[in-house]
Amino acid sequence: MNEMAHATTNPALGIFIFVLGGLAGAVFYLPLKKVKNWAWESYWLFYALFALLIVPWVLAFIMSPNTIAVLKASPRGEIWYCYLCGAAWGFGGLTWGLMIRYLGVGLGLAIGCGLCSAAGTIVPPIIRQVFNQDGTKFNELFQSGAGRMSLIGVIVSLLGIVLVGLAGMSKEKELPEEQKKKAVEEYNFGKGMLVALFSGLMSAALGFGLVGGPTIEKLALTTQPATSVAWAGMPVLVVALLGGFTVNFLWCLFLNAKNKTFGDYTKKGAPLPANVFFGAVAGTIWVCQFIAFKTGAPQMGDQGYVGWAMLMASQIMFSGALGLLLGEWKGTSGKTRNLLALGLVVLLGSAFISGYSGKLAQQGVQPAVPAATQEAAPAAAPAQPATPPATAQ
């Protein structure tokens, strides 16, 4: 990334965008609770239709008008990679809702996002090297002050995730089964943990796909009519989400056939317009988190790879607070609630640390030339710093 690109960064804005994305990821499931007299596969189909197909493509055509031309000119290998990563995420996304049904919003998202964050933060820088996006070695990402601070931010966010998860485990030991099911009707810790393990790890694949299209993003910036830097990731996003849509759509149709629930779409007594509306609202809210992910990263400059951890941390922070409001922690001890509160505070702190790392990156754009160097070779041009890693997301 050159100095001109650094000049356009705004780390504070980037962190704010990631936090908004986390909020969207935490609350998207609420409208689905309003759906009535439909099987899960019926309302999930409409959720997927809007979240993974309609909303991202409409936004892409508006903000990245060269999307079709870019995809036509892009390497087939990159397109397939992004698509298949999205499809892998699709299997995780299918079970994301099931995870929340079994564990609740607070605990479910804490565990799922924790696994997703751990895998999705560290692996993308490695992927950049696989694609030869830049010449920076993985260990060099953390040699600068900004790089070390970003790594600290990631570690702190993971610590916060662990604390929230520990609070959930404490809750599991304290509350009787009947009380847990008052807040989470289908609460089942054993099943929920198995689903969360699968869902969290598979969901990280979307993060891999979103950073796996560097050539696609470069073409978005150069193909006329050119897309702005902030929205250059939209062609990558729509391809990755298309892979997820394929899996979700086919699975919902399979369940419709298996469970004989095709009749839901014409069922008497089911509020068809309202159910479609709530599915559409849930899908629209959900996709906003990854729109935020792709538009917030350019604001972070070379520290853009912290975006995934920030997105997951913010999502857990808001979901934990939401879980409290929904009564999911009612009846727990002060120790458990304090553990939850500490986790949420740590997650909030990780956002500030990541924002500070972006500020350090800005300050390091034009490093001062040592005085000894200036005296020894006053006519020589200052040595150029090693090429920094391109924005990950």
C-alpha positions in Angstrom: 0.0 0.0 0.0 1.5 3.4 -1.0 1.5 6.6 1.0 -1.4 8.0 -0.9 -3.5 5.1 0.2 -2.4 5.7 3.8 -3.5 9.3 3.5 -7.0 8.3 2.9 -7.3 6.0 5.9 -9.3 6.7 9.0 -8.8 4.0 11.7 -11.4 5.5 14.1 -14.0 5.3 11.3 -12.9 1.8 10.4 -13.4 0.6 14.0 -16.8 2.3 14.1 -17.8 0.5 10.9 -16.7 -2.8 12.3 -18.6 -2.2 15.5 -21.8 -1.4 13.6 -21.3 -4.6 11.7 -21.0 -6.5 14.9 -24.3 -4.9 16.1 -26.0 -6.1 12.9 -24.6 -9.6 13.4 -25.9 -9.7 17.0 -29.5 -8.6 16.3 -30.3 -10.1 12.9 -32.0 -13.2 14.4 -34.6 -11.2 16.3 -37.0 -10.6 13.4 -37.1 -14.4 12.7 -38.7 -14.8 16.2 -41.7 -13.0 14.7 -42.3 -15.6 12.0 -45.4 -17.8 12.7 -46.6 -21.2 11.6 -43.7 -21.9 9.3 -41.0 -24.5 9.6 -37.4 -23.4 10.0 -36.5 -24.2 6.4 -39.3 -22.1 5.0 -38.4 -18.9 6.7 -34.7 -19.5 6.4 -35.1 -19.8 2.7 -36.4 -16.2 2.5 -33.7 -15.0 4.9 -31.0 -16.5 2.7 -32.6 -15.1 -0.5 -32.3 -11.5 0.8 -29.1 -11.9 2.9 -27.0 -13.7 0.3 -28.5 -12.8 -3.1 -30.8 -9.8 -3.4 -29.4 -7.2 -1.0 -25.7 -7.7 -1.8 -26.2 -7.7 -5.6 -28.5 -4.7 -5.5 -25.9 -2.8 -3.4 -23.1 -4.0 -5.7 -24.8 -2.6 -8.8 -25.3 0.7 -7.0 -21.9 1.2 -5.3 -19.7 -0.9 -7.7 -21.2 -0.4 -11.2 -18.4 -2.3 -12.9 -19.1 -5.5 -11.0 -20.1 -7.6 -14.0 -17.2 -6.4 -16.2 -14.8 -7.0 -13.3 -16.0 -10.5 -12.8 -15.8 -11.3 -16.5 -12.2 -10.1 -16.5 -11.1 -11.8 -13.2 -9.1 -15.0 -13.0 -11.4 -18.0 -12.8 -9.3 -19.5 -10.1 -9.9 -16.5 -7.7 -13.6 -16.5 -8.5 -13.9 -20.2 -7.8 -11.9 -19.9 -4.6 -14.1 -17.1 -3.2 -17.3 -19.0 -4.3 -16.2 -22.3 -2.7 -15.1 -20.6 0.5 -18.6 -19.0 0.6 -20.1 -22.5 0.0 -18.0 -23.9 2.9 -19.3 -21.0 5.1 -22.8 -21.9 3.9 -22.7 -25.2 5.8 -21.6 -23.2 8.9 -24.3 -20.6 8.3 -27.0 -23.3 8.1 -26.1 -24.4 11.6 -25.6 -20.9 13.0 -29.3 -20.4 13.6 -29.5 -23.9 15.1 -26.6 -23.0 17.5 -28.6 -20.0 18.7 -31.7 -22.1 19.1 -29.9 -24.5 21.4 -27.6 -22.1 23.3 -29.3 -18.7 23.1 -28.1 -15.5 21.7 -25.5 -14.7 24.4 -23.7 -18.0 24.8 -24.2 -19.3 21.3 -22.7 -16.3 19.6 -19.9 -16.1 22.1 -18.7 -19.6 21.4 -19.4 -19.6 17.6 -17.9 -16.2 17.1 -14.9 -17.1 19.3 -14.0 -20.1 17.1 -14.7 -18.1 13.9 -12.6 -15.2 15.1 -9.6 -17.3 16.0 -9.5 -19.1 12.7 -10.6 -16.1 10.6 -8.0 -13.6 11.9 -4.8 -15.5 11.6 -5.3 -17.5 8.5 -6.1 -14.6 6.0 -2.6 -13.1 6.2 -1.3 -16.6 5.3 -3.7 -16.7 2.4 -2.4 -13.4 1.1 1.0 -15.0 0.7 -0.4 -18.1 -1.0 -1.9 -15.7 -3.6 1.4 -13.7 -3.7 -0.6 -10.5 -2.9 2.6 -8.9 -1.5 6.1 -9.8 -0.7 5.7 -9.6 3.1 6.4 -12.6 5.2 3.9 -13.6 7.8 6.2 -12.7 10.8 6.9 -9.3 9.3 3.2 -8.3 9.8 3.9 -8.0 13.5 7.4 -6.3 13.5 6.3 -2.7 13.4 4.7 -0.9 16.3 1.4 -0.9 14.5 1.6 -4.6 13.7 2.4 -5.6 17.2 -0.4 -3.4 18.6 -2.8 -5.0 16.1 -1.7 -8.5 17.3 -2.3 -7.4 20.9 -5.8 -6.2 19.9 -6.5 -9.6 18.4 -5.2 -11.4 21.5 -7.3 -9.2 23.8 -10.4 -9.8 21.7 -9.8 -13.5 22.0 -9.4 -13.2 25.8 -12.7 -11.4 26.0 -14.4 -14.1 24.0 -13.0 -16.7 26.4 -14.3 -14.8 29.4 -17.8 -14.6 27.9 -17.6 -18.3 27.1 -16.6 -19.1 30.7 -19.6 -17.0 31.9 -21.8 -19.2 29.7 -20.3 -22.4 31.2 -20.9 -21.0 34.7 -24.5 -20.3 33.8 -24.8 -23.9 32.6 -23.8 -25.2 36.0 -25.9 -22.8 38.0 -29.4 -22.8 36.4 -31.9 -25.7 36.5 -33.0 -27.0 33.1 -36.5 -25.5 33.5 -35.2 -22.0 34.1 -32.7 -22.2 31.2 -35.6 -23.1 28.9 -37.7 -20.1 29.9 -35.3 -17.9 28.1 -34.1 -20.4 25.4 -37.0 -22.7 24.6 -34.9 -25.5 23.0 -31.9 -25.1 25.3 -29.5 -28.1 25.0 -25.9 -27.5 26.0 -24.5 -30.7 24.6 -26.1 -30.4 21.2 -25.4 -26.7 21.1 -21.7 -27.2 21.8 -21.3 -29.7 19.0 -23.2 -27.4 16.6 -21.2 -24.4 17.7 -17.9 -26.2 17.1 -18.9 -27.1 13.5 -20.6 -23.8 12.8 -17.8 -21.6 14.2 -15.0 -23.3 12.3 -16.9 -23.6 9.0 -18.1 -20.0 9.2 -14.5 -18.8 9.3 -14.2 -19.9 5.6 -16.1 -16.8 4.6 -13.3 -14.7 6.0 -10.9 -16.7 3.9 -12.9 -16.1 0.8 -13.3 -12.4 1.4 -9.5 -11.9 1.3 -9.0 -14.4 -1.5 -9.7 -12.0 -4.4 -6.9 -9.4 -4.6 -7.0 -9.3 -8.4 -10.7 -8.9 -8.4 -10.4 -5.9 -6.1 -7.7 -4.4 -8.2 -9.8 -4.7 -11.3 -12.7 -3.0 -9.5 -10.5 0.0 -8.9 -9.2 0.2 -12.5 -12.1 -1.1 -14.7 -14.3 1.8 -15.9 -16.5 3.0 -14.4 -14.1 2.5 -11.6 -15.3 1.6 -8.1 -14.1 3.7 -5.1 -11.6 2.2 -2.7 -14.2 1.9 0.1 -16.5 -0.3 -2.1 -13.8 -2.2 -4.1 -14.6 -5.4 -2.2 -18.2 -5.7 -3.3 -17.4 -7.9 -6.4 -15.6 -10.3 -4.0 -18.4 -10.2 -1.5 -21.2 -11.1 -3.9 -19.2 -14.1 -5.3 -18.5 -15.4 -1.8 -22.1 -14.9 -0.7 -23.4 -16.6 -3.9 -21.5 -19.7 -2.8 -23.3 -19.5 0.6 -26.6 -19.0 -1.0 -26.3 -22.1 -3.2 -25.8 -24.3 -0.1 -28.6 -22.6 1.9 -31.1 -22.6 -0.9 -30.6 -26.2 -1.9 -30.7 -27.4 1.7 -33.9 -25.5 2.5 -35.6 -27.0 -0.6 -34.3 -30.4 0.4 -35.9 -30.0 3.9 -39.1 -28.7 2.3 -39.3 -31.9 0.4 -38.2 -34.2 3.2 -40.5 -32.6 5.8 -43.3 -31.9 3.4 -43.4 -28.3 4.2 -43.7 -26.8 0.8 -47.3 -26.1 1.8 -46.0 -23.4 4.3 -45.8 -20.9 1.4 -49.6 -21.2 0.9 -50.7 -22.4 4.3 -53.9 -20.9 5.6 -53.5 -19.3 8.9 -49.9 -18.4 8.3 -49.2 -14.7 7.8 -47.5 -15.0 4.5 -46.7 -11.3 3.9 -45.5 -10.9 7.5 -43.3 -14.0 7.4 -41.7 -13.0 4.1 -41.1 -9.5 5.5 -39.5 -10.7 8.7 -37.3 -13.1 6.8 -36.3 -10.2 4.4 -35.5 -7.9 7.3 -33.4 -10.5 9.1 -31.4 -11.2 5.9 -30.9 -7.5 5.2 -29.6 -6.9 8.7 -27.4 -9.9 8.6 -25.5 -9.0 5.4 -24.8 -5.5 6.8 -22.1 -7.0 9.0 -20.0 -8.2 6.0 -20.7 -5.1 4.0 -19.2 -3.3 7.1 -16.3 -5.8 7.1 -15.4 -5.0 3.5 -15.9 -1.2 3.7 -14.3 -0.8 7.1 -11.0 -2.5 6.2 -9.7 0.1 3.7 -10.0 2.7 6.5 -7.5 0.6 8.6 -4.7 0.7 6.1 -2.2 -2.1 6.5 -3.9 -3.2 9.7 -7.1 -4.1 7.9 -6.7 -7.8 8.8 -7.8 -7.0 12.4 -11.3 -6.4 11.0 -12.4 -10.0 11.4 -11.5 -10.1 15.1 -13.2 -6.7 15.6 -16.3 -7.8 13.8 -16.6 -11.0 15.9 -15.7 -9.2 19.2 -18.3 -6.5 18.6 -20.9 -9.2 17.7 -20.2 -11.0 21.0 -20.2 -7.7 22.9 -23.7 -6.8 21.6 -25.1 -10.3 21.8 -24.0 -10.6 25.4 -25.8 -7.3 26.3 -28.8 -8.5 24.3 -28.8 -11.8 26.1 -29.0 -9.9 29.4 -32.0 -7.9 28.1 -33.8 -11.0 26.9 -33.4 -12.6 30.3 -31.0 -15.3 29.2 -28.8 -14.7 32.3 -31.7 -14.2 34.8 -31.1 -16.2 38.0 -27.4 -16.5 37.6 -25.0 -15.6 40.4 -23.2 -12.3 40.7 -20.0 -14.1 39.9 -21.3 -15.3 36.6 -22.7 -11.9 35.6 -19.4 -10.2 36.6 -17.5 -12.6 34.5 -19.8 -11.8 31.6 -19.4 -8.0 32.2 -15.6 -8.4 32.4 -15.6 -10.2 29.1 -17.7 -7.5 27.4 -15.4 -4.7 28.8 -12.3 -6.6 27.5 -14.0 -6.9 24.1 -14.7 -3.2 24.1 -11.1 -2.5 25.0 -9.9 -4.6 22.1 -11.7 -2.3 19.7 -9.8 0.7 21.1 -6.5 -1.1 20.9 -7.1 -2.0 17.2 -8.1 1.6 16.5 -4.8 2.7 18.1 -2.9 0.3 15.9 -4.4 1.9 12.9 -3.3 5.3 14.2 0.3 4.1 14.6 0.3 2.8 11.1 -0.7 6.2 9.8 2.1 7.9 11.8 4.6 5.4 10.4 4.0 6.2 6.8 6.9 8.5 6.5 9.6 7.3 9.0 12.2 9.9 9.9 15.6 9.4 8.4 18.2 8.9 11.2 20.5 11.9 11.7 23.6 9.8 11.1 22.3 8.8 7.8 21.5 12.4 6.8 25.0 13.5 7.8 26.7 10.6 6.0 24.8 11.0 2.7 23.0 14.3 2.6 22.3 14.1 -1.1 20.9 10.5 -1.0 17.2 9.8 -1.0 15.8 8.4 2.2 15.7 4.6 2.1 12.2 3.3 1.3 10.6 1.1 3.9 9.8 -2.5 3.0 6.6 -2.8 1.1 3.9 -3.2 3.7 1.2 -5.8 3.4 -1.8 -4.8 1.4 -5.2 -4.5 3.1 -6.4 -7.9 4.0 -10.1 -7.4 3.6 
